[in-house]
Amino acid sequence: MNTAAAARNEDLEANVDKKALRINLDATKYGTFAEIGAGQEVARIFFHVGGASGTIAKTISAYDMTFSDAIYGPTPRYVSRQRLQQMLEYEYNLLLERLADKRAGRTSFFSFANTVATKGYNRPTEGHGWLGVRFQAHPRAEPNQIIIHVRMLDKDNIQQQEALGIIGVNLIHGAFYNYPYPEKLIGSLIDSLSPERMQVDMIKFSGPDFHYIDNRLMALQLVEQGLADAVLFNPNGECERPDEAIYKKAVLVERGSFRPVTHTTQDILDCAQERFVREAKVTGNEAITLMEITMQNLLSGGQLDHTDFLDRVDVLGKLGRTVIISKFGEYFRLGAYLSRCTDKMVAIAMGIPSLIDLFQEKYYTNLEGGIMESFGRLFKNDLKLYVYPMRDPSTGEIVTASSLKVAPNLQHLHAYLLQNHYIEELEGYKPEYLDIFSRDVLKRIRSGDPSWEKMVPEQVADMIKVGRLYNYQPSAAQ
């Protein structure tokens, strides 16, 4: 390691030590540490900096499954949200039971827990784990709770353990000193780390001091602040681990703004789903359909509009859709991400305008192999594109994936992808929906032009009017 790198590591270590020491020297903070997997790295840092007797009532590491079940109760999986919750509840309740009478009036109690799986001799795959802290903001207060799921990306087991210790200290420190500022707390989670070492792809706040928080916005912060590649919301609006929701499932994804969902949006998905279920590699496998919105799309107005974001997620959720928010502007990066989460087939449904963009060489100047590298990476892992047609506004003719005119030097590539079924045309579409564009519908919603109601599903129209979504303006007649 060179001198500059060594100095930087010392600075980072010092920053973490300062956080742990601040807590150790705060006489009002007292609690327990329960850690399963990767040693007891979080507790170790508190012991290392000194003064831990003022903070730590107990540490425990119940590695053995029989011991763990005897303490916390049985669970199907030991590295899971369920096990983490069992640990937090048990340790916090035990802490109050034994110490509340003695020091409740002067102590803000906490319990920290993690259950993780790092790289090891018998586990060469990516490390991951669940961390959480249950804590009182003030003595005698009802507890709050923050839980996170992390991906540990260091190649070395020891480095993963060190990173786990750092993020554990950051979580506890943030809970005590930044809880009124959740966005700041989220950003501080990877202090002294980097997204290349540690990612956080799920977070949930609960408790009296977080009653005002919408956890969907907190999950969105993970992508916005660079802690996660993507976050996923189930139809109930709950944040889930993307890799867990997608694991071992065939994936069909439609990218869009969904602002709002139109008849065209639904028709693209209906046609794509009808084609997807007929794929030999999909038949017999569990499948999931994702509606993907990129951060680039959410930030297209220059600033992220939280109300607009929640409107989109609410409507898609009411339609029974699973939503994924990603940082991937390029389709090949989205494809690579989904293929990391599942070993089953992935298909992306898109319109002709998106296919036109895919064949624009100017978008690939940052790749050494240019457009060829982009397509090579896109179709690397058994991925297909399903393409929905459009009506040419100047001629009125319907443009399909096969009739699309691309640059002369790309015509052979275009033909190759079609002939080998990397790109497939969607059939059975409704021609009357080809003239509906979400940006036009949005303008009509905001201007009070009632004609928009015929351009969206009836359920969507009702939600927009009742909830006054997307700055809805009633028409004069209404």
N, C-alpha and C positions, 0 to 999 in steps of 0.2 A: 504494500500500500504506500503511495507517495505521501509526501509531507502535507500537502494541501488537503488530501482526502482524510488523512489521520486527524488533522486539525478540525475539519468539518465534523467528523464523527464525535470528537470530544465536545464540540459545541452542542451537537444534538443531544448527546448523553447528558450534558449539563442542564439543558432545558428540561428534560424529563425529570432529572433529579430535583430540580427546583420545584417542580409541581408536586412531586411526592413529599418533599420536605415541607412545603407550605401546609399540606394537609396534616402531616405529622405534628407540626408545631401549633396547629389549630386545636385548642383543647376542647372545642365543642364537637369535634368529629370523632366518632368511635364506631367500629364495626367489625365485620367478619369477611373472610375471603375463602371461597370454595372454588377450587380449580381442578378440572379433570382434563388431562391431556396437556402436553407441552410443558411439563413441570409446573412449578408455582411461580411463574415469571413475574406476575404482577405483584404478588406479595413480596417477592425477593427484592424488588426495587425499593419498596417501602422500608424493608429491613436494612438494605444497603446504605440508604442515605442517613440513617440514624433517627432516633426519636420515635421509633415505631411503637414503643410501648404506650405512647399516648394516643395511638390510632387503632391498633390491632387487638381485638379481643380474642380472636381465634383464626387460625388458618387450617384448612383441611383439603386433602386431595384423595378422594375415594376412587382410585383407579379400578379396582376390582369390581366387576359387575355385581357380584353377590353383595359386597359391602355397599355399593352404590344403591342397589335396590332396597336393601334393608334400611338405609337412611332416608332415601327420597321417594321410595315406591317404585314399582316396575314401570318400564317404558319400552315401546317397541324399538326405539333407536336411542343410542346414548349421546350422539352428537346431534341434538335436535332442539327445537324451540320448546317442546314439551318438557324435556329434561331440564333445560335452563330455568323454566318457570317453576318447576318443582324445587329446584335448588334455592332459588331466590326466596320463595315463600317459606320453605322450611327454615332456612338460616335466619331470615329476618324475624320470624315469629319466635324462634328459639332465643334470639338475642333479646327481644323485648321481655320474654318470659323470665329470663335470668337476670337482666340488668335494669329493667324499667324502674323498679322500686328504688334502686340505689342512685340512679343518675339521670332519670328522665327529664328533670327540670333544667338540666344544664347541658344536655347532650343531644345532638342531632345524629341519630343512629343510621347506619347503612349496612347493607349486605351486598357484596360484589360476588358475581359468579361467572364462570365460563366453562364451556364444554367444547373441546376442539379436537381436531385430528390433523396433525402436521405430517409432513413427509417422514417416512421412517423405513426401517428395513423391510417391513411387510406391506408398506403402503407408498408406492411410488407416485401416486396421483396427487393432484393439487390439494394443498392444505386449506381447511376452512373451519369455521367454528361460530358459536353463539356466545355473546357476552352480554351481561346486563348488570344494572345496579338499581337497587331499591333503596330509597333514601328519604330522610326527612329534611325539608328545607329549613325548618326551625324546630327546636325542642318541643316535644309533645304533639307535633303536627302529624296529620295523616300522611302516609308515604306516597312519594312519586316513584315512577319507574321508567327507565329507558332500556330498551333491548336493541341489539344490533346483530346483524350477521356479517361476517367478514370472509373474504377470500385472501389467503396468504400466498403470495406469489414468489417469494424468495425461493431459490433453487436448493438452498441448504437448510437442513432441519434446525440447526443452531440459529441461523438468521431468522427463521420463522418464529422461533421461540422468543428471540429478542424483540421482534416486531410486535408480537402479541403482548409482551410486557409493556411496551410503549403505548399501544392503543388502549390497554386497560387503565393505565395511569391517566391518559388523556380523558377517558370516559368518566372516571371518578372525579377528576378535577373539574371537568366541564359541568358535571351534574351539580356540584356544590357551588361553583362560582359563576357559571354562565347560564344557569337554568332559566333566568328571565329572558335570555337572548338565544333562543333555540337555533337560529341560523348561524350565529357565532359559535355555539357549542358544536354544531355539525362540522363546521370548517376546522375546528381545533382537534378533531378526532385523529387526523393524520399529521398533526404537528410532529416534527422530527422523523416523519416517514415520507413516502411518496406513493402515488397510485401504482407505480411499478412494483412496489413491495406489498402494499396492502390496499384492498378495496372494500368498501362498505356498500352492500347492495340491498340492505333492508334495515329500516329503523322504525321504532314505534315509541312514542311518548304516551304516558298515561299518569293519572293522578290529579289531585286538586290544583296543583300549580300549573298543570298543562291542560286544563279544561277547555281553554280557548283554541287549542291547536288542532288543525286539520292535518292528520298524519300523511295525507296524500301530498300536501305541499312540502312536508318535511322529506318525504321520499324523493320528490322532485329536486329538492336541494342537493341530494346526493349526486345526481347527474349534473346539475348546474354548476356545482362547486368542484366537479372532477373526482369525486370519491367513488363513483360507479360508472360503468359503461351503460347500464340500463336498469330501469326499475319496472316492476310489473304490478298491475292492479287487477284483481279478479272482478267479476261482475258486481260483487257487493261493495266494491271500492276499497277492499282490504289490500294492503301491500304484501306481496309474497316474494320469495326468492325466485328470480327468473329461471335459474338453472333447475330448481326443484319442480317448478310448474311445468317446465318443458321436457324434463328428463325422460328419455326413452319414448317420446311421442313424435309422431309425424307432425310437422308444423306447416300450416298455411298462414301466410301473413299478408295483410293488405296495408300498404303505407298510404297515408293521406293526412289532410288537415282536419277532416271530419268537422268542419265549421261552416254549416252543420252537416249531419248525415243526410244524404239525398237519396232519391230513388236510384240514381246512378251508383252511388256507394254500395247500396244493397244489391244491385244487379251484378256488379263486378264480383261481389263475394258469392252470390248465389251461383253464378256461372262457374266460378273457380272451385267452389266446394263440390259441385256436381262432377267436375273433371277430376278433382283431387281424389275423391273416394273410389274412382275407377282405376287409379294407378295400382299396378301390381305390387309395388313396394309399400303401399299404404294399406291395402286390404288386410284385415286381420290385426292391424296395429291400432293402438289408441292414438287419437289425433287431437290437436288443439288448434284453434283459429285465433290469431292475434291481430289486433288493430294497432298499427305502429305509428307513433308521432315522433318526429325527430325534435331535438332541442333547437335545431336550426329553424324549424317551422314555428315553434313556440316563441322564438326570439325574432321572428321576421319583422315585427313592428318596431324593433330596436330595444324593447324592454319586455320582460316577461309579465304578462297580464295574468295574475293568479285567478281572477274571477273567470276569465275566458277559458283558462286551462280546466278549472273545475266544471264549467259548463259542458265542455267536451267529454270529460270523463263521466260525468253524471248521465249524459244522454247515451253514451255507448254502454255504460253499465246497465241502464234500464232496458236496453235492447239485448241484454244477456251476453255482451261482448267482453273479452279480456283485452286489456289495454297495456301496451308496452311503450315506455318512453325511452328513447335511445339517443346516444351522442353520435350515431353513425350517419354522416351525410352520404357516404358512398354505399351503394348496394353490396359491393363485395365485402365490405367490413361488417355489414349486417349479416350477410350470409355466413361469414366466418364465425361470428358470435353465436348464431343459432346452431351451427354445426358443432360448436364446442359444448353446447348444452344438451344435444341429443345426437344419437347415432342413426336416427331414422331420416326419412326423406324430408326435405324442406322445399316448399314452393312459395314464390312471391307473385302475388297478383298485382298487376299495374295497368295503366292506360297507355295509349300510344305516346302522349307527351313525355312520359317517363322513359319509354324505350328510345325515343329520339335523343333524349339527354344522354342515355347510355352510350350512344354512338357518336358523341361529340368528343373528339380527341383533345380538345382544349382543357377538359377536366382532368386529364391524367398526366399533365406535365411534371407532377411531383413524383411519378413512378418511373423508375429506370426503364421498365419495359413498356411504358405507355399504355395504350388501350389494350394491347395484347395481354399484358400482365394483369390488367383489371379484369378482363373476361376469364383469364386462366384462374385467378383467385376466386372469382364469383362462382364458377361452375366446378370448382375443385371437389366439393363434397356432396355429390348427388343432388344438386339443386336445379330447379326448373323455374322458368318465368312463364306465367300465364298472362297473356296480353289481351286486354279489352279494346275493341276498336273505337274509332272516333269518326265524326263527320267533318270533312274538310269544310271550313266556313266559307271559303271562296268558291268552291265548285259544287258543294253539297254531296260529293261522293264519299263513300265509307272507306276509310283507310284501315287496313288490318296489318298485323305483324308481317305478313308475307308481301303485301303490296306497298309497304313503306319504302320510300326512296331514301337510301343512305348515300354517303359520299362514294364516288366511284372506286376509290382505293379500298373501301370497306365492304363492297358488295359481295365478294367471295366469302368474307367472314360472316356476313349476315346470312348468306345462303347456307353455309356450313352449320350454323347454330340452329337454323330452322330444320334442315334435313336430318340432323341428329337429335331433334326433339329437346334441345336445351331451351328453346323458345317455342311455345305453342300458342296458337290462337284460341281464344275462348269462343264457344259457340252457344247458341240458344239465347243470345242477348235480346233485349227489347229495344228496337230502333228508336222508339219515342223518347228513350232516356238519354240518347247520345247528345242532345242539345241542352242538357242540364249541367250547369257548372256551379260549384259551391260558392265561388266568389260572387257570382251573380245573385244567387239565392240570398247570400248574406246582405248584399246591398238592399234587396227588396225587403228583407226583415227589418232593417234599420230605417228604411224610408217610409214604411207604412203601406207599401204596395202589397195587397193581399194575395197576389198571384203566386207568391212563394209557397203557399200552403199546398198547391198541387204538385210541387216539385220535391216534396219530402214525404216520407211515410206518415200516415195519420198519427201514429203514436208520438213521433218526433214533433209534429206540429203542435199537438196538445201540450207537450212538455215545454216547448218554447214559449207558448202563449201563457200558460199557467205560471211558469217560473220566470217569465220575462227575460229569457236567456238571449245572449248575443246582442244586447241593447235593443230588444224587440220594441217596435213602435206599432200600436194598433192603428188600423186604417181608420179614416174618417167615418166610414159606415159602421165600424164597431164601437 
